[in-house]
Amino acid sequence: MHPQEIQNKEKRRILVVDDDQDYLKFVSKTLEFEGYQVQTADCGEKAIATITDQTPDLLILDINMPGISGIDTLKLLRKKLSYVAVIFISANDKPEDVILGLDAGADDYIRKPFDVKELLARVKAKLRIKDLNDQLRLANQRLQELVEIDDLTGLYNMRSIYQKLDSEILRAQRFKKKIAVIMMDMDYFKSVNDEHDHLFGSYVLAEVGKIIRENIRKVDFGARYGGDEFLIVITETNLEGALLFAHRLKDTITQHVFRSHHNTKKLTASLGMALTDPQIMLDARELVRRADEYLYTAKNKGRNRIEFFDYSKAAPEPKVDFVKLRRSKS
């Protein structure tokens, strides 16, 4: 056997479930001899408990067991796991029994008594199928990331951010929590391209994206809203915590020296923030719109500052000529 194959087998975890102790011992010893990591359970309840602690690569499951049957066990496990290869082993050899097992979600069906070489061959085949399934899932995740992630900044883009934010708002309302939405705009960003070049401008945006990623928690998320505007969502927070984050982010950008090759630039940012109230029904677009309004309030008051709206305090709406500001913003 090739050393690499042995190493791969040692990493494979197989759970064998059978109420017949003789078969359980025979199958587990056979697989262990081949180099697999084997766990055993003599009933469906124990199998479910075992999988809760550690997910196997393959499940070899007897259909006929006391308590929870093999088919019911499989149905429960399918709800817990995204995918795990499953082989049913049973003394039932009628075609309708095989059909029932495969329809329940098993990948294969072996009748007792079985040939050891056939069992091992089927185990290898099912693990290959699981590998292909895992590769496909990872490829789909990567494609989803390509759709959702802005290449330049590493943050989300706006294709899916509203749906993500809506889900976060509903979760916050359910658990009586607050979230803060921050709209941030780089001050006088046009001067970066005018005084340097667009490559340096792209570098600056990439650096800002990096700063945002390094300052938010795993439960928070940020997006490139467009151009030099960024959206940041701070979950499970309050006004004090949200303002603390906003000031830290603003100060970090102010102190940062953007340097690439012979180009050097220091910049500031303006931030507008909207903080939710669990008692007030909002949607993502309304919340972003409110944060955007206060971003332009910050711009109108001189830039390099933070303005916020707290829904729980019903602050007055800003009186700003947004059309004029958008035309004059740089």
Wavefront OBJ file of the C-alpha trace (Angstrom):
o trace
v 0.000 0.000 0.000
v 1.300 3.444 -0.928
v 2.384 5.528 2.154
v 0.182 8.428 1.042
v -2.859 6.134 0.913
v -2.097 4.924 4.456
v -1.829 8.515 5.643
v -5.165 9.382 4.022
v -6.842 6.377 5.641
v -5.518 7.343 9.055
v -7.355 10.639 8.695
v -10.630 8.962 7.686
v -13.193 8.602 10.436
v -15.801 5.861 10.089
v -18.696 5.303 12.464
v -20.090 1.752 12.538
v -23.565 1.307 14.080
v -24.959 -2.191 14.721
v -26.753 -3.796 17.663
v -25.136 -7.163 16.796
v -21.931 -7.068 18.844
v -20.260 -9.771 16.753
v -20.797 -7.885 13.503
v -19.881 -4.600 15.174
v -16.566 -5.998 16.358
v -15.856 -7.759 13.067
v -16.501 -4.711 10.876
v -14.630 -2.298 13.152
v -11.563 -4.557 13.408
v -11.543 -5.053 9.643
v -11.576 -1.305 9.013
v -8.996 -0.595 11.713
v -6.696 -3.181 10.136
v -6.962 -1.208 6.903
v -5.846 1.952 8.711
v -9.141 3.780 9.233
v -10.129 5.571 12.451
v -13.187 3.685 13.660
v -15.826 4.520 16.237
v -18.691 2.211 17.136
v -22.204 2.497 18.516
v -24.741 -0.246 19.213
v -27.865 1.877 18.773
v -29.167 4.928 16.947
v -29.202 7.087 20.062
v -25.484 6.550 20.669
v -24.731 7.170 17.002
v -26.437 10.553 17.145
v -24.547 11.463 20.333
v -21.246 10.397 18.763
v -21.791 12.457 15.620
v -22.704 15.482 17.726
v -19.158 15.388 19.128
v -17.309 14.538 15.902
v -18.416 14.245 12.281
v -17.353 11.013 10.525
v -16.449 10.726 6.849
v -18.505 7.546 6.474
v -21.377 5.951 8.365
v -21.942 2.184 8.182
v -25.393 1.626 9.613
v -27.532 -1.426 10.327
v -31.196 -0.969 9.411
v -32.742 -3.248 12.042
v -31.929 -1.986 15.533
v -33.957 -1.693 18.747
v -35.137 1.789 19.668
v -34.457 4.136 16.777
v -34.236 2.160 13.546
v -31.397 2.626 11.096
v -33.642 4.528 8.703
v -34.898 6.888 11.415
v -31.329 7.339 12.656
v -30.231 8.301 9.151
v -33.069 10.817 8.799
v -32.068 12.474 12.087
v -28.393 12.538 11.123
v -29.133 14.055 7.722
v -30.688 17.006 9.565
v -27.511 17.470 11.621
v -24.940 16.972 8.845
v -24.609 18.662 5.466
v -23.364 15.427 3.914
v -21.833 12.177 5.121
v -21.448 9.016 3.045
v -23.731 6.233 4.313
v -23.732 2.473 3.722
v -26.628 0.415 5.041
v -25.841 -3.136 6.151
v -28.772 -5.470 6.683
v -29.832 -9.105 6.643
v -32.930 -7.972 4.760
v -32.272 -8.939 1.154
v -35.638 -8.309 -0.481
v -35.631 -5.715 -3.281
v -38.197 -3.591 -1.456
v -35.878 -3.447 1.594
v -32.992 -2.250 -0.566
v -35.208 0.351 -2.220
v -36.464 1.549 1.164
v -32.908 1.997 2.445
v -31.688 3.861 -0.634
v -34.781 6.070 -0.705
v -34.114 6.972 2.929
v -30.847 8.595 1.855
v -28.225 5.842 1.987
v -25.532 5.840 -0.698
v -25.181 2.065 -0.755
v -26.723 -1.133 0.618
v -24.870 -4.321 1.545
v -26.590 -7.549 2.495
v -25.421 -9.704 5.397
v -23.389 -11.883 5.249
v -21.004 -9.924 3.034
v -17.601 -10.419 1.505
v -14.863 -8.436 3.279
v -13.184 -7.402 0.040
v -16.512 -6.143 -1.290
v -17.106 -4.131 1.892
v -13.665 -2.509 1.675
v -14.135 -1.722 -1.999
v -17.494 -0.092 -1.323
v -16.005 1.893 1.572
v -13.280 3.256 -0.732
v -15.855 4.092 -3.404
v -18.098 5.971 -0.987
v -15.169 7.941 0.423
v -14.193 8.959 -3.117
v -17.754 10.178 -3.676
v -17.617 12.121 -0.413
v -14.358 13.743 -1.540
v -16.006 14.848 -4.782
v -18.987 16.167 -2.836
v -16.675 18.125 -0.500
v -14.750 19.546 -3.448
v -17.996 20.603 -5.112
v -19.215 22.260 -1.909
v -15.948 24.161 -1.523
v -16.070 25.229 -5.164
v -19.614 26.496 -4.703
v -18.553 28.391 -1.575
v -15.706 29.948 -3.508
v -18.041 30.950 -6.330
v -20.396 32.478 -3.783
v -17.492 34.422 -2.302
v -16.537 35.682 -5.748
v -20.092 36.938 -6.186
v -20.307 38.530 -2.720
v -16.764 39.786 -2.050
v -15.248 42.933 -3.511
v -11.905 41.934 -5.049
v -10.156 45.188 -4.195
v -11.050 45.584 -0.511
v -11.863 42.036 0.592
v -15.171 43.301 2.004
v -18.660 42.395 0.866
v -20.002 44.123 -2.200
v -23.547 45.432 -2.390
v -25.062 42.484 -4.284
v -26.069 40.663 -1.122
v -25.504 43.123 1.688
v -29.133 44.219 2.052
v -30.348 40.651 2.504
v -27.591 40.009 5.043
v -28.438 43.204 6.889
v -32.165 42.449 6.893
v -31.434 39.074 8.510
v -29.275 40.772 11.131
v -32.006 43.319 11.902
v -34.582 40.558 12.424
v -32.198 38.649 14.673
v -31.485 41.788 16.721
v -35.198 42.475 17.144
v -35.853 38.897 18.210
v -33.203 38.993 20.940
v -33.847 42.634 21.915
v -30.401 43.741 20.780
v -29.205 46.815 18.907
v -27.073 47.057 15.808
v -25.277 50.021 14.331
v -24.908 50.751 10.639
v -22.025 53.051 9.748
v -21.551 54.753 6.409
v -17.979 55.954 5.946
v -16.599 58.129 3.164
v -12.961 59.066 2.574
v -12.545 62.833 2.697
v -11.269 64.542 -0.470
v -10.533 61.200 -2.078
v -10.586 62.825 -5.517
v -7.265 64.470 -4.610
v -5.653 61.022 -4.400
v -6.285 60.349 -8.065
v -5.598 63.955 -9.084
v -2.250 64.194 -7.272
v -1.063 60.640 -7.835
v -2.658 58.033 -10.098
v -5.510 55.558 -10.124
v -3.259 52.675 -9.116
v -2.405 54.509 -5.917
v -6.099 55.267 -5.447
v -6.857 51.532 -5.687
v -4.087 50.849 -3.204
v -5.615 53.329 -0.733
v -9.047 51.688 -1.017
v -7.493 48.257 -0.494
v -5.717 49.540 2.619
v -8.941 51.024 3.988
v -10.650 47.673 3.436
v -7.830 45.998 5.359
v -8.147 48.505 8.223
v -11.877 47.830 8.450
v -11.393 44.045 8.442
v -8.758 44.288 11.177
v -10.970 46.427 13.435
v -14.319 44.645 13.238
v -15.223 41.511 15.191
v -16.101 38.198 13.556
v -19.791 38.865 14.230
v -19.611 42.226 12.412
v -19.263 42.764 8.675
v -18.282 45.472 6.244
v -18.948 46.236 2.606
v -17.663 48.502 -0.078
v -20.723 50.582 -0.805
v -19.277 52.115 -3.938
v -16.284 54.208 -4.923
v -14.685 55.388 -1.686
v -17.779 54.775 0.477
v -17.925 51.901 2.939
v -20.702 50.343 4.991
v -20.001 48.688 8.342
v -22.489 46.758 10.476
v -21.743 46.396 14.195
v -23.960 43.765 15.816
v -25.077 43.364 19.439
v -23.895 46.775 20.518
v -25.124 49.944 22.201
v -24.532 53.619 21.538
v -21.381 53.758 23.653
v -19.864 50.693 22.013
v -20.764 51.787 18.494
v -19.303 55.264 19.014
v -16.172 53.770 20.545
v -15.692 51.640 17.434
v -16.437 54.546 15.085
v -13.904 56.834 16.786
v -11.284 54.097 16.832
v -11.780 53.460 13.126
v -11.691 57.155 12.253
v -8.546 57.734 14.328
v -6.831 54.689 12.828
v -7.415 56.012 9.320
v -6.316 59.522 10.300
v -3.051 58.216 11.737
v -2.356 55.816 8.888
v 0.205 56.743 6.251
v -0.826 55.383 2.879
v 2.479 54.622 1.199
v 3.101 52.729 -2.030
v 6.374 53.049 -3.928
v 7.014 56.790 -4.293
v 3.441 57.778 -3.405
v 2.579 58.890 0.132
v -0.684 60.298 1.439
v -2.509 60.913 4.716
v -6.294 61.018 4.667
v -9.273 61.433 6.939
v -12.760 59.969 6.865
v -16.277 61.097 7.710
v -18.758 58.706 9.317
v -22.516 58.665 9.675
v -24.117 56.132 11.990
v -27.636 54.870 12.681
v -28.346 52.800 15.812
v -31.462 50.631 15.888
v -34.080 50.236 18.589
v -35.519 46.685 18.967
v -38.982 48.173 19.404
v -38.919 49.969 16.045
v -39.465 48.007 12.851
v -36.871 48.839 10.196
v -35.567 47.359 6.997
v -32.024 47.387 5.678
v -32.524 50.099 3.073
v -34.155 52.473 5.543
v -31.336 51.952 8.035
v -28.623 52.480 5.414
v -30.431 55.560 4.143
v -30.483 57.021 7.647
v -26.768 56.354 8.159
v -26.075 57.907 4.759
v -27.964 61.058 5.748
v -25.798 61.458 8.825
v -22.678 60.810 6.797
v -23.551 63.891 4.773
v -24.282 65.763 7.972
v -20.700 64.996 8.999
v -19.485 66.190 5.598
v -21.505 69.374 5.914
v -20.055 70.111 9.356
v -16.471 70.026 8.157
v -15.520 66.373 7.563
v -13.270 64.121 9.649
v -16.039 63.656 12.202
v -18.844 61.337 13.275
v -22.555 62.130 13.292
v -25.167 59.641 14.463
v -28.875 58.952 14.780
v -30.165 56.855 17.673
v -33.662 55.510 16.976
v -34.309 54.962 20.677
v -33.801 58.686 21.353
v -35.742 59.915 18.320
v -33.162 62.510 17.350
v -34.353 65.158 14.887
v -33.723 64.558 11.220
v -30.821 66.519 9.702
v -31.681 69.473 7.510
v -29.193 68.993 4.714
v -29.287 69.707 0.998
v -28.170 66.230 -0.039
v -28.229 66.965 -3.772
v -25.867 69.884 -3.297
v -23.621 67.847 -1.024
v -23.359 64.957 -3.448
v -22.353 67.343 -6.208
v -19.733 69.007 -4.043
v -18.396 65.910 -2.311
v -14.859 64.979 -3.178
l 1 2 3 4 5 6 7 8 9 10 11 12 13 14 15 16 17 18 19 20 21 22 23 24 25 26 27 28 29 30 31 32 33 34 35 36 37 38 39 40 41 42 43 44 45 46 47 48 49 50 51 52 53 54 55 56 57 58 59 60 61 62 63 64 65 66 67 68 69 70 71 72 73 74 75 76 77 78 79 80 81 82 83 84 85 86 87 88 89 90 91 92 93 94 95 96 97 98 99 100 101 102 103 104 105 106 107 108 109 110 111 112 113 114 115 116 117 118 119 120 121 122 123 124 125 126 127 128 129 130 131 132 133 134 135 136 137 138 139 140 141 142 143 144 145 146 147 148 149 150 151 152 153 154 155 156 157 158 159 160 161 162 163 164 165 166 167 168 169 170 171 172 173 174 175 176 177 178 179 180 181 182 183 184 185 186 187 188 189 190 191 192 193 194 195 196 197 198 199 200 201 202 203 204 205 206 207 208 209 210 211 212 213 214 215 216 217 218 219 220 221 222 223 224 225 226 227 228 229 230 231 232 233 234 235 236 237 238 239 240 241 242 243 244 245 246 247 248 249 250 251 252 253 254 255 256 257 258 259 260 261 262 263 264 265 266 267 268 269 270 271 272 273 274 275 276 277 278 279 280 281 282 283 284 285 286 287 288 289 290 291 292 293 294 295 296 297 298 299 300 301 302 303 304 305 306 307 308 309 310 311 312 313 314 315 316 317 318 319 320 321 322 323 324 325 326 327 328 329 330
